[in-house]
Amino acid sequence: MKHMASAASAAASASAALALAALIVFFPIATAMAQSCESQAVSATGKALHGAAKNSFVKKCKKDACEPKAVSAEGKPLHGAAKNSFMAKCKRDA
């Protein structure tokens, strides 16, 4: 009995360590990917975009960021009103 409890404790400890390692590795990646579209709106020369160019870039950036996330719980792409609703909310939050 004691051996089984020890094995379960070791497995839980290993799972916790693995989860912590994954968090440490993927947190900087997720943070970099979460940069806002506003901060990415720069020209090829490195200057900030303004006016219509900035609006167009931000709109496309938000669409590109939300499009792959528009899937149902079963992993199928959303269509129609469900997709429109999801995209509107996602773009607002992006």
C-alpha positions, 0 to 999 in steps of 0.5 A: 500500500505504502509503495503505491501511494509513493508511486502516485506521489512521484507521478504527481510530482513529475507531472507538476514539474513537467507543467512548470517546465512547459510554462517556463518555456512557452510563456515568453513565446506566448508573450511575444505572439500576444503583441498587439497589432497596434505595436506591429504597425510599422513600415519596412523602414521601421517608422510607425504607420499612420492613417489609412495604412495603419488602419488597413494593417491593424484590420488585417492583423486582427483578422489573421490572428483570429481566423485560425481560432474560429473552430468549434469544440469538435475542431471543425471550422465555424461558419455563418453567424457563429463565425461572424460572432466569434470573429467580432468578439476576437477582433475586439479583444485582439 
